């Protein structure tokens, strides 16, 4: 999803004409979830997917009309067995796709979305889908409301609609799923798409040794962003970690000054020694990271925990740490250890958040 937002920003900066398709409603077992996106350029090039086959073919055809008219529309599909066979799809169901033109004035909104995705934070993106009565203006169609209160853009409905969006925001950000609302506006009625904008799940791997080399590509394959940190450039480099989204060479004592940790962050501590593990762990437990895991024997972990307790770290905070790290599968090799760690990351990602912390069961 980050790549689509990046392509939108780059396209708008180049003043390209773009159309964005978003899956806004699904009944049955359609192949993509609500919120899936498909970006179509004026020259026909695309990125993303809303289901493939007949669905994307028809939306692709409609994109030129939407771009020319500068007006969005909703495509409704009832995927029959015949359509499934023709389009090569394996799932059925009813889906609605909202196709909208993206204009240059939306650039600052999508730039802020990219900043949130990369640096942390959250917001609600509200987009006008339709109004009961024709509305000639082309502005007032997209609004980003950050949890800090800052607003970018504008939307029909004014203050009343903004209050309704804020009322919905807690649920949206908790569920991380978009929804469509219908809002009464004087003698009109408007339909609005609300999308939660949050940081993507990111694994911060502290240490660039053999385990990390196996862990980074595996985490990337299961849809985590991957950031590798180490104080040795000869280990933390693009040649050893071609799949990583970012590689940071920094002293471990200063490493948290280089990154932004939020409740979509997963911290994996696999440095080359007890001293560095302890330095990272002491900083990690002061964050609201979703997951903190540290490698090591039970004896080593007890020694580090006792040291942190003496320094005033609470037992409650230490209980957040998954140590020894990973799901127990009798792993021994770096490859096997990486599998056990990623399995635990997937497990935690699928659990509901308890406040801002992911608590390890006792």
C-alpha positions in Angstrom: 0.0 0.0 0.0 2.9 2.4 0.8 4.1 2.1 -2.8 0.7 3.3 -4.2 0.8 6.4 -2.0 4.4 7.0 -3.1 3.4 6.7 -6.7 0.5 9.1 -6.2 2.8 11.7 -4.7 5.3 11.4 -7.5 2.6 11.5 -10.1 0.9 14.6 -8.7 4.3 16.3 -8.4 4.8 15.6 -12.1 1.3 16.9 -12.8 0.2 13.5 -14.2 -3.5 12.7 -14.6 -4.4 9.8 -12.3 -7.4 7.8 -11.2 -7.6 5.8 -8.0 -9.9 2.9 -7.4 -10.7 1.8 -3.9 -12.7 -1.3 -2.9 -15.4 0.2 -0.6 -17.8 -2.6 -0.1 -17.7 -6.4 -0.2 -20.2 -9.2 0.4 -19.0 -12.8 0.1 -15.5 -14.1 -0.6 -14.2 -11.6 -3.1 -10.4 -11.8 -3.5 -9.4 -8.5 -2.0 -10.4 -6.8 1.3 -12.2 -3.5 1.7 -9.6 -0.7 1.3 -7.7 -2.4 -1.5 -6.4 0.1 -4.1 -5.6 0.2 -7.8 -4.0 3.3 -9.4 -4.4 4.0 -13.1 -2.4 6.5 -15.0 -3.6 8.4 -18.1 -1.2 6.4 -20.2 -2.7 3.1 -19.0 0.0 2.0 -16.6 -1.2 0.6 -13.3 -0.1 -0.4 -9.8 -2.0 -2.3 -7.1 -5.0 -4.6 -7.3 -8.7 -4.7 -6.4 -9.3 -8.2 -7.5 -7.9 -8.8 -11.0 -9.8 -10.2 -14.0 -13.0 -8.6 -15.2 -13.2 -6.2 -12.2 -9.9 -4.4 -13.0 -10.5 -4.5 -16.7 -13.8 -2.6 -16.4 -12.4 -0.2 -13.9 -9.3 0.4 -16.1 -11.7 1.2 -19.0 -13.6 3.7 -16.8 -10.5 5.5 -15.6 -10.1 7.6 -18.7 -13.7 8.9 -18.5 -13.3 9.7 -14.8 -10.0 11.6 -15.5 -11.6 13.5 -18.3 -14.8 14.5 -16.5 -12.9 15.1 -13.2 -15.8 13.3 -11.5 -15.8 10.1 -9.5 -18.1 7.1 -9.9 -19.0 3.8 -8.2 -18.7 0.5 -10.0 -20.9 -2.3 -8.6 -20.0 -5.9 -9.4 -22.0 -9.1 -8.8 -19.3 -11.7 -9.6 -21.3 -14.5 -11.2 -19.8 -17.9 -11.9 -19.5 -16.9 -15.6 -17.5 -13.8 -14.8 -15.3 -15.7 -12.5 -14.5 -18.3 -15.2 -13.9 -15.6 -17.8 -11.8 -13.4 -15.5 -9.7 -16.2 -14.0 -10.9 -15.3 -10.5 -11.4 -18.0 -7.8 -13.6 -16.1 -5.5 -17.1 -14.7 -5.8 -19.3 -12.1 -4.1 -20.6 -8.6 -4.6 -18.2 -5.7 -4.5 -18.3 -1.9 -5.0 -15.4 0.0 -6.3 -15.1 3.8 -6.0 -13.0 5.3 -8.8 -11.9 9.0 -8.4 -9.7 11.4 -10.3 -6.7 12.6 -8.3 -5.9 16.3 -8.7 -2.9 18.4 -8.0 -4.5 20.1 -5.1 -4.5 16.8 -3.2 -0.7 16.7 -3.3 -0.2 18.1 0.2 -2.7 15.5 1.6 -0.9 12.6 0.1 2.5 13.9 1.1 1.2 14.0 4.7 -0.1 10.5 4.4 3.3 9.4 3.3 4.9 11.1 6.2 2.5 9.4 8.7 3.2 6.0 7.0 6.9 6.5 7.3 7.4 8.5 10.5 4.4 7.5 12.6 1.1 9.0 13.7 -2.4 8.5 12.6 -5.3 10.3 10.7 -8.6 9.9 9.0 -8.9 10.5 5.3 -12.4 11.5 4.2 -13.3 11.5 0.5 -16.6 12.5 -1.0 -18.1 9.6 -3.0 -21.4 11.1 -4.1 -24.1 13.5 -3.2 -27.9 13.0 -3.7 -28.1 16.2 -5.7 -25.5 17.4 -8.3 -22.9 19.6 -6.9 -21.0 21.7 -9.5 -17.9 22.6 -7.4 -14.8 20.4 -7.8 -13.3 21.4 -4.4 -14.5 20.2 -1.0 -13.9 16.6 -1.9 -11.1 15.4 0.3 -10.1 16.1 3.9 -7.4 14.7 6.2 -8.0 15.0 9.9 -4.9 14.1 12.0 -5.3 12.9 15.6 -3.4 16.0 16.6 -6.3 18.1 15.3 -4.5 19.4 12.2 -6.7 19.5 9.0 -5.7 19.4 5.4 -8.2 19.9 2.6 -11.9 20.5 2.8 -15.1 18.5 2.5 -18.8 19.3 2.0 -20.7 19.2 5.3 -18.4 21.5 7.2 -18.2 21.4 11.0 -21.1 19.0 11.3 -19.5 16.4 9.1 -16.1 16.9 10.8 -17.7 16.1 14.2 -19.2 12.9 12.8 -15.8 11.9 11.4 -14.1 12.5 14.7 -16.9 10.4 16.4 -16.1 7.5 14.1 -12.3 8.0 14.2 -11.7 5.9 17.4 -13.4 2.8 16.0 -11.7 3.3 12.5 -8.2 3.6 14.0 -8.8 0.6 16.3 -10.2 -1.6 13.6 -7.9 -0.2 10.9 -10.6 -0.7 8.3 -12.3 1.9 6.1 -16.1 2.5 6.1 -18.6 4.5 4.2 -21.0 6.8 5.9 -24.1 8.7 4.7 -24.4 12.2 6.0 -27.4 14.5 5.8 -26.6 18.0 4.5 -29.5 20.5 4.5 -31.7 19.3 1.7 -29.0 17.0 0.3 -27.4 13.8 1.4 -23.7 12.9 0.8 -21.8 9.6 0.9 -18.3 9.8 2.3 -15.5 7.2 2.4 -13.5 7.3 5.7 -10.1 5.6 5.7 -7.8 5.2 8.7 -4.2 6.3 8.0 -1.7 4.6 10.3 1.9 3.6 10.2 2.6 0.3 8.5 3.8 -2.6 10.7 7.5 -2.2 10.8 10.1 -4.6 12.2 13.2 -2.9 13.6 16.0 -5.4 13.7 18.8 -4.5 16.0 21.9 -6.3 15.0 23.0 -7.3 11.5 24.4 -10.7 12.0 23.6 -14.2 10.6 20.1 -14.4 12.2 19.1 -11.0 10.9 20.2 -11.9 7.4 17.7 -14.7 7.4 15.1 -12.7 9.3 14.9 -9.6 7.1 13.8 -11.3 3.8 11.3 -13.6 5.7 9.7 -10.6 7.5 9.5 -8.7 4.2 7.7 -11.7 2.5 4.9 -11.6 5.1 4.3 -7.9 4.6 6.3 -6.2 7.3 8.5 -3.1 6.6 12.0 -3.9 7.6 14.6 -1.6 9.1 18.0 -3.0 10.1 20.3 -1.2 12.6 23.9 -1.9 13.6 27.0 0.1 14.4 29.1 -1.7 11.8 28.8 -0.7 8.2 30.6 -3.8 7.1 27.6 -5.8 8.3 24.7 -3.2 7.9 24.8 -2.6 4.2 22.6 -3.1 1.1 24.7 -6.0 -0.2 23.8 -8.1 2.9 20.3 -6.8 3.3 18.9 -6.1 -0.3 15.3 -6.6 0.9 15.4 -4.1 3.8 13.4 -0.9 3.5 16.0 1.0 5.4 19.5 0.3 6.8 20.8 2.5 9.6 24.4 2.5 10.8 24.5 4.0 14.2 25.8 3.4 17.7 23.2 1.4 19.6 23.2 4.0 22.4 21.9 6.6 19.9 19.8 4.4 17.7 16.4 5.4 19.0 17.2 9.0 18.0 17.2 7.8 14.4 13.8 6.1 14.3 10.2 6.7 15.2 8.5 4.0 17.3 4.7 3.7 17.6 2.2 0.9 18.2 2.8 -0.4 14.7 6.5 -1.1 15.6 8.0 -4.5 16.3 11.4 -4.4 17.9 13.7 -7.5 17.5 16.9 -7.4 19.5 19.6 -9.8 18.1 22.8 -7.9 18.6 26.3 -9.4 18.9 26.5 -9.4 22.7 24.8 -8.9 26.1 26.0 -5.3 26.5 24.4 -4.2 23.3 21.2 -6.2 23.9 20.9 -4.5 27.3 21.4 -1.0 25.8 18.7 -1.6 23.2 16.3 -3.2 25.6 16.5 -0.4 28.1 15.5 2.1 25.4 12.9 -0.2 23.8 10.8 -0.7 26.9 10.3 3.0 27.2 8.5 3.1 23.9 4.9 2.0 23.0 6.1 -0.6 20.5 3.6 -3.3 19.7 6.3 -6.0 20.2 9.6 -6.3 21.9 11.6 -9.5 21.6 15.2 -10.3 22.6 17.3 -13.3 21.9 19.3 -15.2 24.6 19.4 -18.0 27.1 17.2 -17.9 30.2 20.3 -17.2 32.3 21.4 -14.2 30.1 17.8 -12.8 30.1 17.5 -13.1 33.9 20.9 -11.3 34.3 19.8 -8.4 32.1 16.3 -8.2 33.7 17.8 -8.1 37.2 20.2 -5.3 36.1 17.3 -3.3 34.7 15.2 -3.8 37.8 18.0 -2.4 39.9 18.0 0.7 37.6 14.3 1.3 38.3 12.6 -0.5 35.4 9.4 -2.0 36.5 8.5 -5.7 36.3 5.4 -4.8 34.4 7.5 -3.2 31.6 9.8 -6.3 31.6 6.8 -8.5 31.2 6.2 -7.0 27.8 9.4 -8.5 26.5 9.2 -11.7 24.5 12.4 -13.5 25.8 13.6 -15.9 24.7 12.4 -14.5 21.4 10.3 -16.5 19.0 7.8 -19.4 19.1 9.3 -22.6 20.5 10.0 -25.0 17.6 13.4 -26.4 18.8 15.2 -24.1 16.4 19.0 -24.2 16.2 20.2 -22.7 12.9 19.9 -19.0 11.9 17.2 -20.0 9.3 15.2 -21.9 11.9 15.5 -19.1 14.5 14.3 -16.6 11.9 11.2 -18.8 11.2 10.4 -18.9 14.9 10.7 -15.1 15.3 8.6 -14.3 12.3 6.0 -16.8 13.4 5.8 -14.9 16.7 5.6 -11.5 14.9 2.7 -12.8 12.8 0.9 -14.1 15.9 1.2 -10.7 17.7 0.2 -8.8 14.6 -3.0 -10.8 14.5 -3.9 -10.1 18.1 -5.9 -7.2 19.4 -3.9 -4.4 21.0 -4.3 -4.0 24.8 -4.0 -0.2 25.0 -0.8 0.7 23.4 1.1 -2.4 24.4 1.2 -6.0 23.3 1.3 -8.0 26.4 3.1 -11.4 26.4 0.8 -14.1 27.9 2.2 -15.6 31.1 
